[in-house]
Amino acid sequence: MAEKINRQIVSEHAATLQQADEVSQRLARHIASAGPNLTPLLEMIASALRVRATMEDLSGQVIAESGPEGQEDEQGAGAVATDLFVGADVAARLVLYSKIGTAPEQLELVAQRLGSIVSLAFAQHYRPGRLQIADTSLLRAIVSGAGTHFIVERARQAQVPENHPSCLMVFQSFDMSRVRSVLENTLHSRFPSIRTYLEAHRLYAMVQLDPHDPRRARTQLVQLLREALSGMSVECCVGPLASKIAHARWSLAEALTVESLASPFPNEGQVRDASDYALERVLKRFTDSQALNEFIDEQLGLLIAADKARGSSLLKTLEVWLGSGCNSTLAANRLYLERQTMHKRLTKIFSLIGGDPRETGRILTVHLACQLALRF
């Protein structure tokens, strides 16, 4: 039964793609023979899919439409939209209105498939505004690693305050147009200042954060990204908070660093937060592995040797205890140990590392060595 259902789903998906490709071919032939007039193209889409098709600018104003018929049905109709890109700019949106009963997932798939050919036609009419040009220039400067003064000047032209906090992100996917569309549609209501820039095989994005509570805004951004990108074939790396536009390049560089690291978090999904990789990002700057091993051995050598000899887990116990704020009860609960067993382990640990780190002033050093030993 499962195989039968799966075959039916795949068959419907394939049929939808085939229909979209057939419509795309008709549109391409029409553009080649009759030119890129928008209204005839939208009428062809409407006729083939039995929908009403419109093209709208980013403010929601209709640029062209397939015709007035069917407008009375839009109150209860389903509508899907896909972004139309001209170069690196989101230039407009293709919106398809369907009658009740049409699966929105299929209609969205068709809209995304038709987006590229409709964008090709719209590109003949598109003239980017001054602010759009400035936005693209700003992101291009950040991505290319331009100098601080140059980035600040580009930000001024894009009307981005110099001291406004922001966050940079980088995306990789085989279906970048869909990812970009999701970002624009999902994030724009919460973060209207989002800017995107596509270069080579990566999509870059910058979001301006609430200056009154930027850390909370960034946390909300990561959560919203995880919800929006759930189930999609995409990897997103979110850079740390940049307190001003001059630090935007640093935020992007840290996001790219996270992209190059192996993930120690099995359940983090499609979105990787640079804040979760603070230690790894610092250590990435140090290439002398021998020096790191010597540091670990100096702090925890006897403890690690005891774990290897006896098959114990004293190192992990120490790390959990330190991570629990040196709270033995909380650490015992996290390790599912009795308190007496926890205290016995701590006594053994302290004898192997040179005493209780709370009394020797070595908490930071020992905790860092634990993190390094467990991750590297």
N, C-alpha and C positions, 0 to 999 in steps of 0.2 A: 504493500500500500504506500509506504514511504517513497519507494522508487517511482511509483506511478505519479504521485503528487509532485515529486521533484522533476520528472519528465515534463509534466504539464506546465510547471512554473518556467522551466527552461525554454519550453516551446513558445509560451506566451511572450517571454522576454525576447527571444529571437525574432518572433513575428513583429514585435513592436520596433525593433532595430531595423528590420528589413523595410518596414513601412516608412520609417524616418529616412532611411537611405534613398528610397525611391523618390520621396518628396524632395530631398536635397538635390538629387540628380536633375529633376525637372526644373528646380529653381536655378541651378547652374546653367542649364541649357537656355533658360529664359534670359538670364543676365548676359550670356554670351551673344544672344541674337537681338535682344530688345533693349539692353542696357539695365542699369541698376535702379530703376524706378521702384520705390518702396511699396506703394499701394497694390500694384499687380502681384507682387510677390506675396504679400499678406493675404490677398484674395485667393491665391493658389493654395496657400497653407490652409486657409479656412475651408475651402472646398474639399481638399483631400482628407482633412481630419474631422470635418464637420464640427468646427469650433469657430469662435470669433477670435481674430488675431489683431493685436495692436502693438505698436512700438511706442514706448514712452521714454522721455528723458529722465534724468536722475531725480527730478523734482516731482515726477508723476504726470507731467503734461504729455498729452498724446501728440506724437509726431506724425504718425500715419496709422491707418486702421483698415481692416478688411471690408468694412461697410457698416451701416447703422443697424441692419437686421440682426436680431438676436439680443439687442441691448436690454430689452425688457426681461430677458431671462437671467441676466447677470446677478440679480438679487440672490437667487438660490443656486447659482452656478459655482463650480469649482474653478479656481484660477491658479495657474502656475506661471512663474516668471523665471527667465534666465538672463544673465548679464550678457551684453554684447560688448566685445572688446575691440578697440582699435589700437593696435600696438600694445602699449602697456597701460592704456587708460580704459576704465569702464565708461563706455560712451553712452549707452542706452540700455533698455531692457525690452526683450520680446515677451509679451504676455499673451497666454492662450486661455480663453474662457470656454469651459465645456459645460454641457448640460449635466444634470444630476444622473448618476449611474456610470459615468466614465471614471475609471480608476485613475486617481491623481498621480500615482507612481508611474504609470505608463505615459501619461501626458507629460510629466516632468522629464522623463527620459527622452521623449520625442523633442521637447523644447530644447533640451541641452544639445541634442544631436543637430538640430537645425540652426543652433546659435552661430556656428562658424560661417555658414554660407550667407546667413542674413547679415552678419557682421561685415562680410566682404562687400556686400552691396551698400551697407550704410557707410562704410569707410569712404565712398565716393562723395558723400554729402557732409561728412563730419569735419568740423573745424573746432579743435579743442580751445577752451577758454583760457584766459591768462592764468587763472588760479590752477587749473588742471596741469598746465605746462610747468608751473612752479612746483606743484606737488611731485610730479615725476622727476623733475630736476633735483629736488631735495633728496628723494629716496635713492636716486642714482648716485648722488654724491656720497651718501652714507654707505651704500653697498660697495662702491669703488674705493672707499678708504680715503676720501679727500681730506684736506686739512681742516682743522677746527674752524678757522675764520671763514673758509669757503662754505662749510656746512651752515654756520650761523647766518651767513648772508642769504643762502638759499632758503633757510627757514623764515627769515624776515619776509622774503618775497612770497612765500607760501602762507603767510600770516600765522606762523607758529611762534608763540612767545618764547624768547630765549631761555627763560627759567621755568618753562612748563614741563612737569615730569612726563615721561613717556616710557614705552616698552616696545622692543623690537622682537619680531618673530620670523622664523624661516620654515618653509614647508617644502616637502618633497612628495610627489605623487605622479602616477602615470596619467591621471585624469585631472590635470591642474585647472582646467576651466570650471569643472564642477566644484572643486575646492574653493576657487576664488568666488564663485557664485554663492556658495554657502556662507563664506566669510562676509561678503558684502550684505547679504540678506539677513543673516542671523545677528551679526555683531553691530550692524549699523544703528539699530534702535537703541542699544545700550551705550555704544561708543561711536557716536556719529563722526568722530574725527578720524576714523580708520583710513589709512592710505595703503595701497598695495602696489607692488612693482614686480613684474615678471622678467627674469633674466636667465637665459640658458635653461637649466632644468630645475631651477628653484623659484619659489614665489616668496617675496619678502613683504612684510607688513609692519606698519608702525601705528600704534594707538596712543593717543594722548590720554593721560589719566587724570582723575579728579585731584586737583592740587591741594585740596583740604585733607584728603586721606588717600594718598596714592597707593600705599601698600594694600589697603583693603580693596581698592579698585582693581589692582593687579591680581589679587586672589580671585575676585569675581570673574575677571577675564579668563584666567586659566580654567575655572570651573565651567564657564560658558563654552569655551573651546572644546573641552572634553565632552560636553553634551552634544554640541553641534557636529563634531567629527566622529562621534561614536559609530562604529560599523563601517567607516569609510577606509579605503586603502590609502592612507596618508600618514606621514610622520611630521609632527609639528614640534619645534623646539622653541620655547619661550625664554627670551633673555631676561636678565635681572632688571630691576627698576633703574632707569636713567633719570637722575634728578633734574637735568637740564639737557637741552638739545645738543650741547657740545659733547655729552656723554653717550649719545645715541649709537655711535660707531662701536663703543665699548660693549653696549648691551647686545648688539648684533654679533660681535666677535665671540662673546660668551655663549650665545645661542648656537653658533657654529661649532664651538668647542664641545658643547653637550651632544651635538649631532655626531661627533666623531667618537664618543665614548660608548662603551658597552653598557647596557642597562642592568643595574643590580635590582631593579624593582620589577618583578614579573607581572604586576597588575596595573602598571601605570597607563596602559592603553596607547592611543595615538599621540598623546600630548606629553611632552617631557619638559618639566619645569626646571630651569637653571638653579632655582633655590634649593632643589633636592640634591644638586651636584656641586655644592659649594666646595667641599673638600677635594673632590676629583678635579675641579677646575683649577684650584690652587696647585695641586700636585702635577697637573699637566705642564706646568711651567718648569718643572724640575725633571731633567732627563737622566740624572745620575742614579740609576736603580741601586747600585752598590751602596751609595750613601744612605738611601732609604732603608735598605736591609740592615745596615750597621746601626742605624738609629733604632729600629724595631728590636734588634737583638740586644742592644744596650739596655733598653727599658724592660723588655719582656722575654728575654732569651730563655731563662730558666723555666718560666711558666709555659712557653710554647713547647720546650723540650719535654716537660712533664706530661703535657697533653698528648704528644706523639708517643711517648713511652707507655702510657697507661690507657690511651684511648678515651681520655676524659674530655670535659668541655669547660675547663676553668677559664680559658680566654673569653669564650662567649658569655660565661657567667659574669666576669669582670666588666665586660662591655655593657651588658644589660644593667648591672648595678650602677655604673657610672651614668648611663643614659637615663636612669630613674632618679637622678639627683641624689645618689648615694643613699637611697631609701631601701633598706633591706626587705621590708614587708612588701613594698610594691614590686621590687625585683623578683622576690620569691613567687608572687602571684603570676608575673609574666612568664616565669620559667616553670610554673606548675611544680614548685618545690615546697616542702615543709620549711617553716622558719628555722628549725634546728639544723636541717640539712644546709640551708643557705648560709647560716653562720659558720658552720664547719668549713664550707667551701671558701668563704671569705678569709677565715683564719689561715687556711692553706695558701690562698692567693697572696695574702700580705707577706707571708714568709718567703715567697718566691720572688717578689718584686721589690723587696727592701722596705717593707712596712706599709702602714695605712697611708695612702696618698693624701688623705685629709690632714694628716698630722705632719707629713714631710713636705707639703707644699707642691706636690707633683701631680695634682689632679689633671691639669691641662695636658701635661706631657704624657702621662700614662694613657689618658683617653685618646689623644691623637695617635699614639702608638697602637692602641687597640684597633682603631678605625683602619689604620694602614695595614695591620696584620691581617684583618678580616677581609679587606677589599683588594689587597694587592699581594 
